[in-house]
Amino acid sequence: MVSKLNLLSMTKSFVVRALRNARGMTVAEVLIAAAIVVVGLVAVMNAVSAGYLDIVASGGQSKATEYARQLLEQLKNQPFTPGPAVPNNDIPLTAAG
């Protein structure tokens, strides 16, 4: 059975060996990674910008709709006085009606 101290020693030596063998990233890899990040950020900024413009436009549409609704309510609340009834207006009726 492997003791905990021996296991920690093996793990530590594995990590040290892995770090010793690890190499850094090349300039090309860093540039490619940066380009990918920039493309992603540009896409996110475009989405945020388009969303903001949609919010502004819908706010204007909401205001216009509410204004139209108020005008319709004012029109509906005005008193209606029907004109005089005209029993004989001298317009001949046809078969179509």
N, CA, C and O atoms as a GROMACS GRO file, in nm:
protein
  388
    1MET      N    1   0.084  -0.117   0.000
    1MET     CA    2   0.000   0.000   0.000
    1MET      C    3   0.089   0.125   0.000
    1MET      O    4   0.191   0.130   0.069
    2VAL      N    5   0.049   0.223  -0.079
    2VAL     CA    6   0.129   0.344  -0.093
    2VAL      C    7   0.087   0.442   0.016
    2VAL      O    8  -0.031   0.468   0.036
    3SER      N    9   0.185   0.495   0.086
    3SER     CA   10   0.152   0.590   0.192
    3SER      C   11   0.118   0.726   0.131
    3SER      O   12   0.151   0.755   0.016
    4LYS      N   13   0.050   0.808   0.212
    4LYS     CA   14   0.010   0.940   0.164
    4LYS      C   15   0.132   1.026   0.132
    4LYS      O   16   0.131   1.101   0.034
    5LEU      N   17   0.235   1.015   0.212
    5LEU     CA   18   0.356   1.094   0.189
    5LEU      C   19   0.422   1.053   0.059
    5LEU      O   20   0.469   1.138  -0.017
    6ASN      N   21   0.426   0.924   0.032
    6ASN     CA   22   0.485   0.875  -0.092
    6ASN      C   23   0.401   0.921  -0.211
    6ASN      O   24   0.456   0.957  -0.315
    7LEU      N   25   0.268   0.919  -0.197
    7LEU     CA   26   0.178   0.963  -0.304
    7LEU      C   27   0.198   1.112  -0.333
    7LEU      O   28   0.203   1.153  -0.448
    8LEU      N   29   0.210   1.193  -0.226
    8LEU     CA   30   0.234   1.336  -0.245
    8LEU      C   31   0.368   1.360  -0.312
    8LEU      O   32   0.381   1.449  -0.397
    9SER      N   33   0.467   1.283  -0.275
    9SER     CA   34   0.600   1.296  -0.335
    9SER      C   35   0.595   1.262  -0.483
    9SER      O   36   0.658   1.330  -0.565
   10MET      N   37   0.520   1.156  -0.518
   10MET     CA   38   0.508   1.118  -0.659
   10MET      C   39   0.432   1.225  -0.737
   10MET      O   40   0.470   1.258  -0.850
   11THR      N   41   0.327   1.279  -0.678
   11THR     CA   42   0.249   1.383  -0.745
   11THR      C   43   0.333   1.508  -0.764
   11THR      O   44   0.328   1.571  -0.870
   12LYS      N   45   0.410   1.544  -0.662
   12LYS     CA   46   0.495   1.663  -0.672
   12LYS      C   47   0.600   1.645  -0.780
   12LYS      O   48   0.625   1.737  -0.857
   13SER      N   49   0.661   1.529  -0.786
   13SER     CA   50   0.764   1.507  -0.888
   13SER      C   51   0.701   1.506  -1.027
   13SER      O   52   0.764   1.551  -1.124
   14PHE      N   53   0.578   1.456  -1.039
   14PHE     CA   54   0.510   1.457  -1.169
   14PHE      C   55   0.484   1.601  -1.214
   14PHE      O   56   0.507   1.635  -1.330
   15VAL      N   57   0.437   1.685  -1.121
   15VAL     CA   58   0.409   1.825  -1.154
   15VAL      C   59   0.537   1.898  -1.190
   15VAL      O   60   0.540   1.974  -1.286
   16VAL      N   61   0.642   1.875  -1.114
   16VAL     CA   62   0.770   1.942  -1.142
   16VAL      C   63   0.821   1.899  -1.279
   16VAL      O   64   0.870   1.983  -1.355
   17ARG      N   65   0.811   1.772  -1.310
   17ARG     CA   66   0.856   1.722  -1.441
   17ARG      C   67   0.771   1.782  -1.553
   17ARG      O   68   0.823   1.819  -1.658
   18ALA      N   69   0.641   1.790  -1.530
   18ALA     CA   70   0.553   1.846  -1.633
   18ALA      C   71   0.584   1.993  -1.657
   18ALA      O   72   0.584   2.039  -1.771
   19LEU      N   73   0.609   2.067  -1.550
   19LEU     CA   74   0.643   2.208  -1.566
   19LEU      C   75   0.778   2.227  -1.633
   19LEU      O   76   0.797   2.320  -1.711
   20ARG      N   77   0.872   2.140  -1.602
   20ARG     CA   78   1.004   2.150  -1.663
   20ARG      C   79   0.997   2.122  -1.813
   20ARG      O   80   1.070   2.183  -1.891
   21ASN      N   81   0.909   2.030  -1.852
   21ASN     CA   82   0.898   1.993  -1.993
   21ASN      C   83   0.805   2.087  -2.070
   21ASN      O   84   0.805   2.087  -2.194
   22ALA      N   85   0.726   2.166  -1.999
   22ALA     CA   86   0.630   2.253  -2.068
   22ALA      C   87   0.703   2.367  -2.137
   22ALA      O   88   0.803   2.420  -2.088
   23ARG      N   89   0.651   2.402  -2.252
   23ARG     CA   90   0.709   2.513  -2.327
   23ARG      C   91   0.606   2.624  -2.333
   23ARG      O   92   0.486   2.600  -2.320
   24GLY      N   93   0.652   2.743  -2.353
   24GLY     CA   94   0.563   2.858  -2.362
   24GLY      C   95   0.492   2.862  -2.496
   24GLY      O   96   0.521   2.784  -2.586
   25MET      N   97   0.400   2.954  -2.506
   25MET     CA   98   0.326   2.970  -2.631
   25MET      C   99   0.408   3.055  -2.727
   25MET      O  100   0.483   3.143  -2.686
   26THR      N  101   0.393   3.026  -2.854
   26THR     CA  102   0.464   3.106  -2.954
   26THR      C  103   0.389   3.235  -2.978
   26THR      O  104   0.273   3.250  -2.940
   27VAL      N  105   0.457   3.328  -3.042
   27VAL     CA  106   0.395   3.457  -3.073
   27VAL      C  107   0.276   3.437  -3.166
   27VAL      O  108   0.174   3.505  -3.151
   28ALA      N  109   0.288   3.345  -3.260
   28ALA     CA  110   0.178   3.320  -3.353
   28ALA      C  111   0.055   3.268  -3.278
   28ALA      O  112  -0.057   3.310  -3.308
   29GLU      N  113   0.074   3.179  -3.182
   29GLU     CA  114  -0.038   3.128  -3.105
   29GLU      C  115  -0.105   3.239  -3.024
   29GLU      O  116  -0.228   3.244  -3.013
   30VAL      N  117  -0.024   3.325  -2.967
   30VAL     CA  118  -0.078   3.437  -2.889
   30VAL      C  119  -0.157   3.531  -2.980
   30VAL      O  120  -0.265   3.577  -2.943
   31LEU      N  121  -0.103   3.561  -3.099
   31LEU     CA  122  -0.172   3.650  -3.192
   31LEU      C  123  -0.304   3.589  -3.240
   31LEU      O  124  -0.404   3.659  -3.251
   32ILE      N  125  -0.303   3.460  -3.268
   32ILE     CA  126  -0.426   3.393  -3.313
   32ILE      C  127  -0.530   3.395  -3.200
   32ILE      O  128  -0.647   3.422  -3.225
   33ALA      N  129  -0.487   3.366  -3.079
   33ALA     CA  130  -0.579   3.368  -2.966
   33ALA      C  131  -0.635   3.509  -2.944
   33ALA      O  132  -0.754   3.525  -2.917
   34ALA      N  133  -0.549   3.610  -2.956
   34ALA     CA  134  -0.595   3.749  -2.941
   34ALA      C  135  -0.694   3.785  -3.050
   34ALA      O  136  -0.794   3.853  -3.024
   35ALA      N  137  -0.668   3.740  -3.173
   35ALA     CA  138  -0.760   3.770  -3.284
   35ALA      C  139  -0.896   3.704  -3.260
   35ALA      O  140  -0.999   3.765  -3.287
   36ILE      N  141  -0.896   3.583  -3.209
   36ILE     CA  142  -1.023   3.514  -3.180
   36ILE      C  143  -1.099   3.589  -3.071
   36ILE      O  144  -1.221   3.605  -3.080
   37VAL      N  145  -1.029   3.634  -2.969
   37VAL     CA  146  -1.093   3.709  -2.861
   37VAL      C  147  -1.150   3.841  -2.915
   37VAL      O  148  -1.261   3.880  -2.879
   38VAL      N  149  -1.074   3.909  -3.000
   38VAL     CA  150  -1.120   4.037  -3.057
   38VAL      C  151  -1.244   4.015  -3.143
   38VAL      O  152  -1.340   4.092  -3.134
   39VAL      N  153  -1.244   3.910  -3.225
   39VAL     CA  154  -1.361   3.881  -3.309
   39VAL      C  155  -1.483   3.853  -3.220
   39VAL      O  156  -1.593   3.900  -3.249
   40GLY      N  157  -1.464   3.779  -3.115
   40GLY     CA  158  -1.574   3.752  -3.023
   40GLY      C  159  -1.625   3.878  -2.955
   40GLY      O  160  -1.746   3.897  -2.943
   41LEU      N  161  -1.534   3.965  -2.912
   41LEU     CA  162  -1.576   4.090  -2.848
   41LEU      C  163  -1.649   4.181  -2.945
   41LEU      O  164  -1.746   4.247  -2.907
   42VAL      N  165  -1.602   4.187  -3.070
   42VAL     CA  166  -1.671   4.268  -3.170
   42VAL      C  167  -1.812   4.216  -3.194
   42VAL      O  168  -1.906   4.294  -3.205
   43ALA      N  169  -1.827   4.085  -3.200
   43ALA     CA  170  -1.960   4.026  -3.220
   43ALA      C  171  -2.051   4.059  -3.102
   43ALA      O  172  -2.168   4.092  -3.121
   44VAL      N  173  -1.999   4.050  -2.982
   44VAL     CA  174  -2.079   4.082  -2.863
   44VAL      C  175  -2.118   4.230  -2.863
   44VAL      O  176  -2.232   4.264  -2.832
   45MET      N  177  -2.025   4.317  -2.898
   45MET     CA  178  -2.055   4.461  -2.901
   45MET      C  179  -2.160   4.493  -3.008
   45MET      O  180  -2.246   4.578  -2.985
   46ASN      N  181  -2.153   4.427  -3.122
   46ASN     CA  182  -2.254   4.448  -3.225
   46ASN      C  183  -2.391   4.402  -3.177
   46ASN      O  184  -2.492   4.467  -3.202
   47ALA      N  185  -2.395   4.290  -3.108
   47ALA     CA  186  -2.522   4.240  -3.055
   47ALA      C  187  -2.579   4.336  -2.951
   47ALA      O  188  -2.700   4.362  -2.950
   48VAL      N  189  -2.495   4.388  -2.864
   48VAL     CA  190  -2.540   4.482  -2.762
   48VAL      C  191  -2.590   4.611  -2.828
   48VAL      O  192  -2.694   4.665  -2.790
   49SER      N  193  -2.516   4.659  -2.928
   49SER     CA  194  -2.556   4.781  -2.998
   49SER      C  195  -2.690   4.762  -3.069
   49SER      O  196  -2.777   4.849  -3.060
   50ALA      N  197  -2.707   4.651  -3.138
   50ALA     CA  198  -2.833   4.624  -3.208
   50ALA      C  199  -2.947   4.611  -3.108
   50ALA      O  200  -3.058   4.659  -3.134
   51GLY      N  201  -2.922   4.548  -2.998
   51GLY     CA  202  -3.025   4.535  -2.894
   51GLY      C  203  -3.065   4.670  -2.838
   51GLY      O  204  -3.184   4.695  -2.815
   52TYR      N  205  -2.968   4.756  -2.816
   52TYR     CA  206  -2.998   4.890  -2.764
   52TYR      C  207  -3.081   4.969  -2.864
   52TYR      O  208  -3.177   5.036  -2.826
   53LEU      N  209  -3.045   4.962  -2.992
   53LEU     CA  210  -3.122   5.033  -3.094
   53LEU      C  211  -3.265   4.980  -3.103
   53LEU      O  212  -3.359   5.057  -3.122
   54ASP      N  213  -3.281   4.850  -3.089
   54ASP     CA  214  -3.416   4.792  -3.089
   54ASP      C  215  -3.497   4.840  -2.969
   54ASP      O  216  -3.617   4.866  -2.981
   55ILE      N  217  -3.433   4.851  -2.855
   55ILE     CA  218  -3.502   4.898  -2.735
   55ILE      C  219  -3.546   5.043  -2.753
   55ILE      O  220  -3.658   5.079  -2.717
   56VAL      N  221  -3.458   5.126  -2.810
   56VAL     CA  222  -3.493   5.266  -2.833
   56VAL      C  223  -3.609   5.276  -2.932
   56VAL      O  224  -3.703   5.353  -2.911
   57ALA      N  225  -3.603   5.198  -3.041
   57ALA     CA  226  -3.709   5.201  -3.141
   57ALA      C  227  -3.842   5.153  -3.082
   57ALA      O  228  -3.946   5.213  -3.109
   58SER      N  229  -3.838   5.048  -3.004
   58SER     CA  230  -3.963   4.998  -2.947
   58SER      C  231  -4.019   5.095  -2.844
   58SER      O  232  -4.140   5.103  -2.826
   59GLY      N  233  -3.931   5.169  -2.777
   59GLY     CA  234  -3.980   5.271  -2.684
   59GLY      C  235  -4.055   5.380  -2.758
   59GLY      O  236  -4.159   5.427  -2.711
   60GLY      N  237  -4.004   5.421  -2.875
   60GLY     CA  238  -4.074   5.521  -2.956
   60GLY      C  239  -4.206   5.468  -3.008
   60GLY      O  240  -4.305   5.541  -3.012
   61GLN      N  241  -4.208   5.342  -3.047
   61GLN     CA  242  -4.333   5.282  -3.094
   61GLN      C  243  -4.435   5.273  -2.981
   61GLN      O  244  -4.554   5.294  -3.003
   62SER      N  245  -4.389   5.243  -2.862
   62SER     CA  246  -4.480   5.236  -2.747
   62SER      C  247  -4.540   5.373  -2.718
   62SER      O  248  -4.659   5.384  -2.688
   63LYS      N  249  -4.457   5.477  -2.726
   63LYS     CA  250  -4.508   5.612  -2.702
   63LYS      C  251  -4.611   5.649  -2.808
   63LYS      O  252  -4.715   5.707  -2.776
   64ALA      N  253  -4.583   5.617  -2.934
   64ALA     CA  254  -4.677   5.649  -3.042
   64ALA      C  255  -4.807   5.572  -3.025
   64ALA      O  256  -4.915   5.627  -3.047
   65THR      N  257  -4.798   5.446  -2.986
   65THR     CA  258  -4.918   5.366  -2.964
   65THR      C  259  -5.002   5.422  -2.851
   65THR      O  260  -5.124   5.431  -2.862
   66GLU      N  261  -4.937   5.461  -2.743
   66GLU     CA  262  -5.010   5.518  -2.630
   66GLU      C  263  -5.075   5.651  -2.668
   66GLU      O  264  -5.188   5.678  -2.627
   67TYR      N  265  -5.006   5.733  -2.746
   67TYR     CA  266  -5.063   5.860  -2.791
   67TYR      C  267  -5.186   5.835  -2.879
   67TYR      O  268  -5.287   5.903  -2.865
   68ALA      N  269  -5.176   5.739  -2.971
   68ALA     CA  270  -5.290   5.706  -3.057
   68ALA      C  271  -5.406   5.653  -2.974
   68ALA      O  272  -5.522   5.685  -3.003
   69ARG      N  273  -5.377   5.573  -2.873
   69ARG     CA  274  -5.483   5.521  -2.786
   69ARG      C  275  -5.553   5.635  -2.712
   69ARG      O  276  -5.675   5.634  -2.696
   70GLN      N  277  -5.476   5.732  -2.665
   70GLN     CA  278  -5.535   5.847  -2.596
   70GLN      C  279  -5.626   5.926  -2.690
   70GLN      O  280  -5.734   5.969  -2.652
   71LEU      N  281  -5.579   5.946  -2.814
   71LEU     CA  282  -5.662   6.019  -2.911
   71LEU      C  283  -5.792   5.944  -2.940
   71LEU      O  284  -5.897   6.007  -2.951
   72LEU      N  285  -5.785   5.813  -2.953
   72LEU     CA  286  -5.906   5.735  -2.976
   72LEU      C  287  -6.002   5.744  -2.858
   72LEU      O  288  -6.124   5.753  -2.876
   73GLU      N  289  -5.948   5.742  -2.737
   73GLU     CA  290  -6.033   5.756  -2.618
   73GLU      C  291  -6.100   5.892  -2.615
   73GLU      O  292  -6.218   5.903  -2.581
   74GLN      N  293  -6.027   5.997  -2.651
   74GLN     CA  294  -6.087   6.131  -2.656
   74GLN      C  295  -6.198   6.135  -2.760
   74GLN      O  296  -6.304   6.194  -2.736
   75LEU      N  297  -6.173   6.072  -2.874
   75LEU     CA  298  -6.274   6.071  -2.980
   75LEU      C  299  -6.398   5.993  -2.936
   75LEU      O  300  -6.511   6.034  -2.964
   76LYS      N  301  -6.377   5.881  -2.868
   76LYS     CA  302  -6.492   5.801  -2.821
   76LYS      C  303  -6.571   5.874  -2.713
   76LYS      O  304  -6.692   5.853  -2.702
   77ASN      N  305  -6.506   5.956  -2.634
   77ASN     CA  306  -6.573   6.024  -2.523
   77ASN      C  307  -6.643   6.153  -2.564
   77ASN      O  308  -6.714   6.212  -2.483
   78GLN      N  309  -6.626   6.196  -2.687
   78GLN     CA  310  -6.696   6.317  -2.731
   78GLN      C  311  -6.844   6.284  -2.751
   78GLN      O  312  -6.878   6.176  -2.797
   79PRO      N  313  -6.930   6.379  -2.718
   79PRO     CA  314  -7.074   6.353  -2.734
   79PRO      C  315  -7.112   6.342  -2.881
   79PRO      O  316  -7.055   6.409  -2.968
   80PHE      N  317  -7.208   6.257  -2.907
   80PHE     CA  318  -7.254   6.236  -3.044
   80PHE      C  319  -7.396   6.287  -3.056
   80PHE      O  320  -7.485   6.245  -2.982
   81THR      N  321  -7.416   6.378  -3.148
   81THR     CA  322  -7.552   6.427  -3.174
   81THR      C  323  -7.587   6.389  -3.317
   81THR      O  324  -7.531   6.445  -3.412
   82PRO      N  325  -7.677   6.296  -3.332
   82PRO     CA  326  -7.711   6.255  -3.468
   82PRO      C  327  -7.784   6.367  -3.543
   82PRO      O  328  -7.857   6.446  -3.483
   83GLY      N  329  -7.762   6.371  -3.672
   83GLY     CA  330  -7.829   6.470  -3.755
   83GLY      C  331  -7.976   6.435  -3.773
   83GLY      O  332  -8.020   6.328  -3.730
   84PRO      N  333  -8.050   6.524  -3.835
   84PRO     CA  334  -8.193   6.496  -3.854
   84PRO      C  335  -8.213   6.379  -3.949
   84PRO      O  336  -8.140   6.362  -4.047
   85ALA      N  337  -8.312   6.302  -3.919
   85ALA     CA  338  -8.345   6.189  -4.005
   85ALA      C  339  -8.411   6.241  -4.132
   85ALA      O  340  -8.496   6.330  -4.126
   86VAL      N  341  -8.373   6.187  -4.243
   86VAL     CA  342  -8.429   6.229  -4.372
   86VAL      C  343  -8.508   6.111  -4.427
   86VAL      O  344  -8.449   6.017  -4.479
   87PRO      N  345  -8.640   6.114  -4.417
   87PRO     CA  346  -8.719   6.000  -4.462
   87PRO      C  347  -8.720   5.985  -4.614
   87PRO      O  348  -8.722   5.873  -4.664
   88ASN      N  349  -8.719   6.093  -4.686
   88ASN     CA  350  -8.726   6.084  -4.831
   88ASN      C  351  -8.615   6.170  -4.889
   88ASN      O  352  -8.628   6.293  -4.896
   89ASN      N  353  -8.508   6.108  -4.929
   89ASN     CA  354  -8.395   6.185  -4.978
   89ASN      C  355  -8.387   6.188  -5.130
   89ASN      O  356  -8.286   6.232  -5.186
   90ASP      N  357  -8.489   6.142  -5.196
   90ASP     CA  358  -8.500   6.145  -5.342
   90ASP      C  359  -8.386   6.072  -5.412
   90ASP      O  360  -8.350   6.108  -5.524
   91ILE      N  361  -8.331   5.971  -5.351
   91ILE     CA  362  -8.230   5.888  -5.418
   91ILE      C  363  -8.300   5.760  -5.458
   91ILE      O  364  -8.348   5.685  -5.373
   92PRO      N  365  -8.304   5.733  -5.588
   92PRO     CA  366  -8.375   5.612  -5.631
   92PRO      C  367  -8.298   5.487  -5.593
   92PRO      O  368  -8.175   5.483  -5.602
   93LEU      N  369  -8.368   5.387  -5.552
   93LEU     CA  370  -8.308   5.259  -5.519
   93LEU      C  371  -8.304   5.172  -5.643
   93LEU      O  372  -8.399   5.171  -5.722
   94THR      N  373  -8.198   5.100  -5.658
   94THR     CA  374  -8.187   5.006  -5.770
   94THR      C  375  -8.212   4.866  -5.717
   94THR      O  376  -8.232   4.846  -5.598
   95ALA      N  377  -8.209   4.772  -5.806
   95ALA     CA  378  -8.231   4.633  -5.766
   95ALA      C  379  -8.117   4.583  -5.680
   95ALA      O  380  -8.136   4.492  -5.598
   96ALA      N  381  -7.998   4.642  -5.696
   96ALA     CA  382  -7.883   4.598  -5.618
   96ALA      C  383  -7.891   4.647  -5.475
   96ALA      O  384  -7.824   4.594  -5.386
   97GLY      N  385  -7.971   4.746  -5.452
   97GLY     CA  386  -7.988   4.781  -5.315
   97GLY      C  387  -7.962   4.920  -5.280
   97GLY      O  388  -7.976   4.957  -5.163
   0.00000   0.00000   0.00000
